[in-house]
Amino acid sequence: MEASGTENISLHPNLYYLRTYNFAVVIPMANEEPDFFPFVEALTQVLDFLQSGKVYFVVDNVSKDKTRDLCTTLSSNDPRFVTVWAPENKNVVDAYMRGYREAFPHHDFIIEMDAGLSHDPRAIPMFLRVLNEGNECAFGSRFMNGGSIWQSSFKRIFLSRIGTVLSNILLGSRLKDMTSGFQGFHNTVVKELLDYHLLSQAHFYQTEVRYLLRKKRYIEVPIHYRAPSPSVSGKAIRNSISVLLHYFIQRLIFQAKSL
């Protein structure tokens, strides 16, 4: 399923009917000091435009620069930004889940995205519109009409595309992009994710989530992704292969999981 009429994202009020959404954005933050201020400026413009919303920055010990200080200072000046200090996190999946736990009791819609302007905050209204129209999930897609991926290494693009192809073949999913980290959910879906023991510890997290939610009402929406970092660790790739094979074997023996 694809969303139509969502290309050329803009915050012009003529493109979206204005209403108040009770939504949260969950963003893991690690070593984001170089792009912190332009990213926050873009987020602030969206919150101002929508006249609602709250952002949860999840910071842990992975961050070695001044990201935590910048986040806490912003939170003290603007209550729409909440800094969640989570030193217990062991990986990025822990960061997402911690952010979900903080946001779940208070918001109807919860969106997750990457920091550092890898994801464009101006796409947030599009996700909210999709969720408000009766869909339980909105999945960002770089590989559908209107989407794109740029400033990224061949290795990252290859892994994203081959990950989508292999997941669709082995798991029976049908999405055009199984590895994007820009997605949104109704809080009922977030509750199910929090109650489920996810196997992923790194990049395969988004693929695992999309596989588990394949029977929900969803729409893919086009996003523009910028990935300045070319690095993908060997440990992350091994975890991805392990989790993919786990669900593939379950599917072979007619015990496919879904939420």
N, C-alpha and C positions, 0 to 999 in steps of 0.2 A: 504494500500500500504506500502511496506517495501523497505528500501534500502538494496541492496545486496553488499557483499564484503567490508563491512565497519567495521568488527570486528578488534580487535587488532590495535587500532588507534596509529599511529606513525607519527612523523614529518620527517621521512626519505624522501628525495626528490624523490626517485624512486617510491613512492606510489602515488604521486600527480603531475600532470603537473604544472609547475610553471607559474603563470601569476599574473598580478596585479589586485586585486579586490578592488573596491571602497566600503569598508564596514565599519560599525561601530559596536561596542559592547556596549550595555547599561547594567550597573550593579548598582543596588541600594546598597549603602554601609552604614551599621549601626553597630557600635561596632566591627569593623573588625581588630582592632589593633593586636591581637595575631597572625593572619595568613596573615597579610598584605604583608609582604615581600616575602614569598614563593609564594603567589598568583600572585603578580606583576611579579616575576621572570618567572613564567610559562606563563603569558600573553605576556611578552616581548619576550620570545623565539618564540612564535607563530607569533607575528608581524614581528620579524626579519626574520623568515622563509618565510613568505608570501611577505615580502618586501612592505607591505601596511597595511592599517587599522588604526582605531582610537578607543580609549576606552573612554566612557563617564561614569565617576563615579558620581552618584547622591547621595548627602549627605543631610540629613535634621536633624531636632532636635531630632529624635529618637536616634541618635548616641551620646553617653555620654563620649566616650573615645577620643583618639587622632586621630580618623579616618580622620576627616576633615583636620587636619594639615598635616597628612601623604600624603593625596591625593593632597593638594595644593602644597606641596613641590615637589612631583613627577611631577606634571604638569609644574612647573616652570623649571624643569630640562629636561623634555622629552615632547615635544609638541604633541606626539601621545596620551598622557593621558590628558583628559579634566575633570576638577572638576566642577560639577554643584551644586552650593549651593542652596537648595530649602527649606527654612524654612516654606514655606506655605503648604507643603505636609501634608495631614491628614492621609494617609495610604500608603501602599506599591504600590497600583495601581497608586496613584498620582506620585510616584517616577518613575515608568515605563513610564507613559505618559509624564512626564517632560523630561525624557531622550529621548523619541521618538521625541518630539518637537525640541529638540536641534539637533538631528542627521538627521532628515528627509530631510531638505533642501540640505544636503551636500553629501549624500551617497546613493548608489544603493541598497545595502543589509544592513539590520539591524538585529543584533542578540541580544537577551536578555539572560542573565544567572545570576546565583547566585554567590555571593562572597564566600570567606572563603574556597575555594577548594571543596565546595559541588559539583560543576560542574567542570569537567576537561577541561581547556582551549585547550588542545590538540585536542579536538573534533571540534574546530572551522573550520578547513579546510574541514571537512566532510560536515558541514552545508553549507559552501560556494559552494562546488561542487554541492550539491543537488539544490541549488538556481540557480546556473549558468546553470544547465541543463534544465531549462524551468519550474521548479516548483515555484509556488508563495509562498509556505510555507514549512518549514522544522521543524517537530515536534520531539523533543527528546523523546525517549521512554526507560524506565527502564525495561519494562516487555515484550520486544520482544527478539528474539535470538540475543545474543551479548550484551544486556543491563544488568544492575545489580543495586541493591540498597544494601548498606552495612553501618555498624556502625549506624544503625537507630533503633529506638525503635519499638516494635511490634505495638504500637498505631499508629505511623506514617505510617508504611507499610500497616496496615489495612485500615487506612483512605484513602490512595492513591489508594489501590486496590478496595475498596468498592466504592470510588468516581468514578472510571473508569467504574465499572460495572453498577452502578445506572445511570450514565450519558448516557451510551450507550443504556440502556433499556428505560429510560424516554425521552431522546432527540433524539434517533434514530441515534446517531453517531456510528462510527465503529472503532475508534482508540484503540490501545492496551494500551495506556497511555493517560488519559485525564487530568492529574494533574501535569505534569512535567513543570518546569519553564525554561527549556532550549529550545529555539525555535528561528527560524529566518524567516525573511520576505523580499520580495521585498518592496521597499519604497512606491509603489502604494498601497499595502496592509496596510502599516503603516498609510498612509494618511486616509484610510477608518476607521481604528481604532480610529484615533484622532478625526474624525468627528462624531463618534458614542458615545452616552452616555452609558458607561458601568455601570452595576448595582453592580458589585462586589467591595468589599472593602478590600478583603484579599485573602486567598488561592484559592478561587473559580475563581479568575481572569483568570488563564490559561484555566480552563475548559470552561468558558464563551467564551473566545477568540476562542478556538478550535471548539466549537459548531457554532459560528457565521461564521467561515471560512471553514465550512465543505464542501462547494461547490467549493472551490478553488482547484487549482492543488497543491497537497501536497504529501509529503513522510514522513514517520516516520523513524528516524535513531536511532540506539542504542546508549545509553549513560550510563555512570557509575556514580551513584549518591551516595554521602556520606552525611548523615544528622546527625551531632552530636547533634543537639538540639531536644529534645523529645516534646517540648511544642507546643501545638496548642490551642489557646484561645477559650473559649466558645463563645465569640462574633463572632469570625471568622467562627466557625462551624454553628452558627445560620444564619449568612449572606449567607453561602454556601447553606444551605437548602432553604432559602428564594428565592435566585436567581434561583436555580434548579427548584423549584416548579413554579416560574414565567414563565420560558421558557417551562416547561412541559404543563402548562395550555394553553399557546399560541398555542402550537403544537396540543393540543386536539381540539381547536376551529379553526384549519386550518389557523392560523396566525403565523406560525413559522418564526422566523427571520433568515436572513443570510446576509452576506456582499458580 
